[in-house]
């Protein structure tokens, strides 16, 4: 019986090893691009206020009104969309 336990453990780890592998996602590569630099696209940072975004990037092509609680709204620009919670940037998504 004692010789059966190491064999069972070895079989378990052999089967579980492929399951534990992971892929690198494109989203990781995008998030590693500098936010405000010559190499990356200049876009709003998290925590900026709506007035600051409008002052720096101008009027958006489209303003989509808030939805839900807390209120989430978005502004669509040519190269990115800015998501706001109340009046603060929570995320900026670059268009493909």
N, CA and C atoms as an extended XYZ file, in Angstrom:
288
Properties=species:S:1:pos:R:3:atomname:S:1:resname:S:1:resid:I:1 pbc="F F F"
N         0.818       -1.201        0.000 N   UNK     1
C         0.000        0.000        0.000 CA  UNK     1
C         0.849        1.246        0.000 C   UNK     1
N         1.992        1.224        0.734 N   UNK     2
C         2.853        2.399        0.803 CA  UNK     2
C         3.458        2.740       -0.553 C   UNK     2
N         3.749        1.785       -1.380 N   UNK     3
C         4.333        2.059       -2.696 CA  UNK     3
C         3.283        2.617       -3.661 C   UNK     3
N         2.028        2.449       -3.347 N   UNK     4
C         0.954        2.948       -4.194 CA  UNK     4
C         0.773        4.469       -4.060 C   UNK     4
N         1.016        5.027       -2.884 N   UNK     5
C         0.811        6.460       -2.624 CA  UNK     5
C         1.761        7.329       -3.469 C   UNK     5
N         3.073        7.062       -3.533 N   UNK     6
C         3.931        7.893       -4.397 CA  UNK     6
C         3.537        7.811       -5.870 C   UNK     6
N         3.113        6.635       -6.301 N   UNK     7
C         2.668        6.476       -7.683 CA  UNK     7
C         1.419        7.315       -7.951 C   UNK     7
N         0.487        7.339       -7.018 N   UNK     8
C        -0.730        8.122       -7.137 CA  UNK     8
C        -0.401        9.618       -7.155 C   UNK     8
N         0.512       10.080       -6.306 N   UNK     9
C         0.938       11.485       -6.294 CA  UNK     9
C         1.604       11.878       -7.613 C   UNK     9
N         2.465       11.025       -8.126 N   UNK    10
C         3.142       11.314       -9.391 CA  UNK    10
C         2.136       11.423      -10.532 C   UNK    10
N         1.156       10.560      -10.560 N   UNK    11
C         0.133       10.605      -11.608 CA  UNK    11
C        -0.707       11.873      -11.491 C   UNK    11
N        -1.024       12.283      -10.263 N   UNK    12
C        -1.809       13.498      -10.049 CA  UNK    12
C        -1.068       14.720      -10.548 C   UNK    12
N         0.221       14.857      -10.214 N   UNK    13
C         0.998       16.013      -10.661 CA  UNK    13
C         1.223       16.012      -12.166 C   UNK    13
N         1.339       14.848      -12.767 N   UNK    14
C         1.513       14.761      -14.210 CA  UNK    14
C         0.265       15.228      -14.940 C   UNK    14
N        -0.885       14.888      -14.426 N   UNK    15
C        -2.145       15.290      -15.046 CA  UNK    15
C        -2.422       16.770      -14.796 C   UNK    15
N        -2.074       17.285      -13.623 N   UNK    16
C        -2.385       18.674      -13.253 CA  UNK    16
C        -1.426       19.686      -13.872 C   UNK    16
N        -0.245       19.269      -14.294 N   UNK    17
C         0.747       20.211      -14.820 CA  UNK    17
C         0.257       20.994      -16.041 C   UNK    17
N        -0.332       20.377      -17.055 N   UNK    18
C        -0.806       21.159      -18.203 CA  UNK    18
C        -1.928       22.141      -17.841 C   UNK    18
N        -2.723       21.811      -16.848 N   UNK    19
C        -3.821       22.668      -16.429 CA  UNK    19
C        -3.288       23.943      -15.779 C   UNK    19
N        -2.136       23.870      -15.144 N   UNK    20
C        -1.585       25.002      -14.404 CA  UNK    20
C        -0.901       26.028      -15.310 C   UNK    20
N        -0.697       25.731      -16.577 N   UNK    21
C        -0.035       26.689      -17.463 CA  UNK    21
C        -0.986       27.828      -17.809 C   UNK    21
N        -0.404       28.982      -18.217 N   UNK    22
C        -1.225       30.158      -18.534 CA  UNK    22
C        -0.671       30.841      -19.772 C   UNK    22
N        -1.533       31.615      -20.445 N   UNK    23
C        -1.136       32.371      -21.614 CA  UNK    23
C        -1.008       33.842      -21.246 C   UNK    23
N        -0.147       34.557      -21.961 N   UNK    24
C        -0.036       35.999      -21.785 CA  UNK    24
C        -1.066       36.650      -22.683 C   UNK    24
N        -1.878       37.514      -22.120 N   UNK    25
C        -2.946       38.146      -22.876 CA  UNK    25
C        -2.469       39.447      -23.502 C   UNK    25
N        -3.107       39.828      -24.603 N   UNK    26
C        -2.813       41.089      -25.268 CA  UNK    26
C        -3.084       42.257      -24.340 C   UNK    26
N        -4.069       42.129      -23.483 N   UNK    27
C        -4.419       43.213      -22.569 CA  UNK    27
C        -3.233       43.556      -21.669 C   UNK    27
N        -2.417       42.546      -21.291 N   UNK    28
C        -1.231       42.806      -20.477 CA  UNK    28
C        -0.239       43.670      -21.241 C   UNK    28
N        -0.068       43.399      -22.522 N   UNK    29
C         0.862       44.180      -23.332 CA  UNK    29
C         0.377       45.612      -23.482 C   UNK    29
N        -0.930       45.814      -23.608 N   UNK    30
C        -1.475       47.163      -23.729 CA  UNK    30
C        -1.294       47.919      -22.435 C   UNK    30
N        -1.539       47.251      -21.298 N   UNK    31
C        -1.430       47.948      -20.019 CA  UNK    31
C         0.015       48.271      -19.676 C   UNK    31
N         0.990       47.567      -20.271 N   UNK    32
C         2.389       47.877      -20.024 CA  UNK    32
C         2.868       49.062      -20.850 C   UNK    32
N         2.096       49.496      -21.846 N   UNK    33
C         2.458       50.653      -22.643 CA  UNK    33
C         2.329       51.896      -21.782 C   UNK    33
N         3.337       52.771      -21.772 N   UNK    34
C         3.257       53.969      -20.934 CA  UNK    34
C         2.027       54.799      -21.273 C   UNK    34
N         1.382       55.348      -20.241 N   UNK    35
C         0.139       56.088      -20.422 CA  UNK    35
C         0.380       57.426      -21.090 C   UNK    35
N         1.337       58.190      -20.629 N   UNK    36
C         1.584       59.521      -21.170 CA  UNK    36
C         3.061       59.631      -21.570 C   UNK    36
N         3.388       59.117      -22.726 N   UNK    37
C         4.776       59.154      -23.181 CA  UNK    37
C         4.803       59.214      -24.699 C   UNK    37
N         6.000       59.355      -25.222 N   UNK    38
C         6.163       59.406      -26.670 CA  UNK    38
C         5.869       58.044      -27.296 C   UNK    38
N         6.118       56.918      -26.557 N   UNK    39
C         5.905       55.590      -27.124 CA  UNK    39
C         4.424       55.203      -27.128 C   UNK    39
N         3.654       55.709      -26.174 N   UNK    40
C         2.256       55.311      -26.045 CA  UNK    40
C         1.326       56.435      -26.473 C   UNK    40
N         0.059       56.117      -26.491 N   UNK    41
C        -0.975       57.076      -26.850 CA  UNK    41
C        -1.277       57.942      -25.633 C   UNK    41
N        -1.249       59.236      -25.815 N   UNK    42
C        -1.583       60.161      -24.746 CA  UNK    42
C        -3.070       60.024      -24.439 C   UNK    42
N        -3.396       59.701      -23.186 N   UNK    43
C        -4.786       59.498      -22.791 CA  UNK    43
C        -4.956       59.833      -21.314 C   UNK    43
N        -6.192       60.044      -20.862 N   UNK    44
C        -6.428       60.424      -19.466 CA  UNK    44
C        -5.978       59.345      -18.479 C   UNK    44
N        -5.580       59.805      -17.301 N   UNK    45
C        -5.169       58.896      -16.238 CA  UNK    45
C        -6.317       58.686      -15.263 C   UNK    45
N        -6.272       57.572      -14.572 N   UNK    46
C        -7.259       57.264      -13.537 CA  UNK    46
C        -7.245       58.357      -12.474 C   UNK    46
N        -8.429       58.788      -12.071 N   UNK    47
C        -8.542       59.786      -11.019 CA  UNK    47
C        -8.702       61.217      -11.513 C   UNK    47
N        -8.460       61.460      -12.811 N   UNK    48
C        -8.636       62.812      -13.343 CA  UNK    48
C       -10.112       63.178      -13.334 C   UNK    48
N       -10.399       64.466      -13.167 N   UNK    49
C       -11.782       64.940      -13.185 CA  UNK    49
C       -12.214       65.218      -14.625 C   UNK    49
N       -13.518       65.229      -14.843 N   UNK    50
C       -14.079       65.474      -16.173 CA  UNK    50
C       -13.593       66.800      -16.747 C   UNK    50
N       -13.560       67.849      -15.924 N   UNK    51
C       -13.111       69.161      -16.395 CA  UNK    51
C       -11.673       69.112      -16.899 C   UNK    51
N       -10.837       68.362      -16.198 N   UNK    52
C        -9.436       68.222      -16.592 CA  UNK    52
C        -9.311       67.480      -17.927 C   UNK    52
N       -10.099       66.424      -18.100 N   UNK    53
C       -10.070       65.644      -19.351 CA  UNK    53
C       -10.534       66.520      -20.513 C   UNK    53
N       -11.639       67.239      -20.312 N   UNK    54
C       -12.163       68.095      -21.375 CA  UNK    54
C       -11.156       69.205      -21.709 C   UNK    54
N       -10.508       69.765      -20.706 N   UNK    55
C        -9.522       70.816      -20.935 CA  UNK    55
C        -8.308       70.333      -21.709 C   UNK    55
N        -7.880       69.104      -21.449 N   UNK    56
C        -6.671       68.577      -22.102 CA  UNK    56
C        -6.951       67.937      -23.455 C   UNK    56
N        -8.094       67.249      -23.587 N   UNK    57
C        -8.367       66.476      -24.801 CA  UNK    57
C        -9.497       67.050      -25.651 C   UNK    57
N       -10.140       68.105      -25.170 N   UNK    58
C       -11.227       68.721      -25.922 CA  UNK    58
C       -12.541       67.993      -25.726 C   UNK    58
N       -13.541       68.430      -26.482 N   UNK    59
C       -14.860       67.805      -26.399 CA  UNK    59
C       -14.833       66.429      -27.045 C   UNK    59
N       -15.485       65.444      -26.419 N   UNK    60
C       -15.528       64.102      -27.023 CA  UNK    60
C       -16.448       64.076      -28.234 C   UNK    60
N       -16.258       63.064      -29.081 N   UNK    61
C       -17.151       62.866      -30.228 CA  UNK    61
C       -18.554       62.519      -29.748 C   UNK    61
N       -18.623       61.790      -28.640 N   UNK    62
C       -19.909       61.347      -28.118 CA  UNK    62
C       -19.832       61.262      -26.596 C   UNK    62
N       -20.854       61.755      -25.911 N   UNK    63
C       -20.977       61.627      -24.462 CA  UNK    63
C       -22.150       60.698      -24.170 C   UNK    63
N       -21.865       59.567      -23.569 N   UNK    64
C       -22.909       58.603      -23.243 CA  UNK    64
C       -23.273       58.805      -21.779 C   UNK    64
N       -24.549       59.106      -21.491 N   UNK    65
C       -24.951       59.438      -20.126 CA  UNK    65
C       -24.750       58.294      -19.138 C   UNK    65
N       -24.749       58.650      -17.868 N   UNK    66
C       -24.486       57.673      -16.825 CA  UNK    66
C       -25.572       56.615      -16.759 C   UNK    66
N       -25.140       55.434      -16.267 N   UNK    67
C       -26.026       54.292      -16.089 CA  UNK    67
C       -25.685       53.661      -14.748 C   UNK    67
N       -26.692       53.212      -14.022 N   UNK    68
C       -26.483       52.415      -12.821 CA  UNK    68
C       -26.135       53.204      -11.582 C   UNK    68
N       -25.762       52.451      -10.564 N   UNK    69
C       -25.374       53.020       -9.277 CA  UNK    69
C       -24.161       52.261       -8.787 C   UNK    69
N       -23.003       52.829       -8.644 N   UNK    70
C       -22.703       54.235       -8.856 CA  UNK    70
C       -22.820       54.598      -10.338 C   UNK    70
N       -23.060       55.870      -10.636 N   UNK    71
C       -23.253       56.279      -12.026 CA  UNK    71
C       -21.964       56.162      -12.837 C   UNK    71
N       -22.031       55.385      -13.916 N   UNK    72
C       -20.895       55.202      -14.830 CA  UNK    72
C       -21.279       55.826      -16.167 C   UNK    72
N       -20.470       56.779      -16.620 N   UNK    73
C       -20.695       57.397      -17.930 CA  UNK    73
C       -19.432       57.214      -18.757 C   UNK    73
N       -19.538       57.516      -20.044 N   UNK    74
C       -18.340       57.401      -20.895 CA  UNK    74
C       -18.333       58.473      -21.958 C   UNK    74
N       -17.122       58.839      -22.310 N   UNK    75
C       -16.884       59.793      -23.386 CA  UNK    75
C       -16.083       59.082      -24.453 C   UNK    75
N       -16.525       59.189      -25.692 N   UNK    76
C       -15.859       58.519      -26.804 CA  UNK    76
C       -15.056       59.552      -27.595 C   UNK    76
N       -13.746       59.325      -27.700 N   UNK    77
C       -12.849       60.143      -28.517 CA  UNK    77
C       -12.436       59.323      -29.732 C   UNK    77
N       -11.640       59.882      -30.622 N   UNK    78
C       -11.219       59.168      -31.830 CA  UNK    78
C       -10.454       57.886      -31.514 C   UNK    78
N        -9.488       57.954      -30.581 N   UNK    79
C        -8.597       56.827      -30.337 CA  UNK    79
C        -8.872       56.063      -29.046 C   UNK    79
N        -9.723       56.572      -28.195 N   UNK    80
C        -9.980       55.914      -26.920 CA  UNK    80
C       -11.346       56.315      -26.373 C   UNK    80
N       -11.818       55.541      -25.395 N   UNK    81
C       -13.047       55.837      -24.666 CA  UNK    81
C       -12.682       55.964      -23.198 C   UNK    81
N       -13.220       57.001      -22.557 N   UNK    82
C       -12.945       57.259      -21.145 CA  UNK    82
C       -14.192       56.914      -20.335 C   UNK    82
N       -14.013       56.112      -19.292 N   UNK    83
C       -15.103       55.733      -18.401 CA  UNK    83
C       -14.975       56.522      -17.101 C   UNK    83
N       -16.091       57.092      -16.646 N   UNK    84
C       -16.117       57.893      -15.432 CA  UNK    84
C       -17.055       57.267      -14.410 C   UNK    84
N       -16.677       57.371      -13.148 N   UNK    85
C       -17.581       57.105      -12.040 CA  UNK    85
C       -17.789       58.440      -11.362 C   UNK    85
N       -19.018       58.902      -11.333 N   UNK    86
C       -19.335       60.274      -10.939 CA  UNK    86
C       -18.567       61.188      -11.882 C   UNK    86
N       -17.578       61.930      -11.405 N   UNK    87
C       -16.842       62.844      -12.280 CA  UNK    87
C       -15.356       62.475      -12.405 C   UNK    87
N       -14.991       61.270      -11.993 N   UNK    88
C       -13.597       60.847      -11.997 CA  UNK    88
C       -13.346       59.718      -12.988 C   UNK    88
N       -12.209       59.763      -13.678 N   UNK    89
C       -11.821       58.707      -14.626 CA  UNK    89
C       -11.552       57.425      -13.841 C   UNK    89
N       -12.179       56.334      -14.272 N   UNK    90
C       -11.886       55.028      -13.672 CA  UNK    90
C       -11.126       54.127      -14.642 C   UNK    90
N       -11.245       54.414      -15.960 N   UNK    91
C       -10.530       53.607      -16.945 CA  UNK    91
C       -10.548       54.299      -18.291 C   UNK    91
N        -9.521       54.037      -19.086 N   UNK    92
C        -9.452       54.508      -20.469 CA  UNK    92
C        -9.139       53.298      -21.345 C   UNK    92
N        -9.973       53.077      -22.363 N   UNK    93
C        -9.797       51.924      -23.243 CA  UNK    93
C        -9.410       52.431      -24.621 C   UNK    93
N        -8.281       51.950      -25.131 N   UNK    94
C        -7.784       52.350      -26.443 CA  UNK    94
C        -8.525       51.554      -27.514 C   UNK    94
N        -8.977       52.253      -28.571 N   UNK    95
C        -9.678       51.588      -29.673 CA  UNK    95
C        -8.664       50.833      -30.527 C   UNK    95
N        -9.079       49.741      -31.098 N   UNK    96
C        -8.204       48.988      -32.012 CA  UNK    96
C        -8.227       49.595      -33.381 C   UNK    96
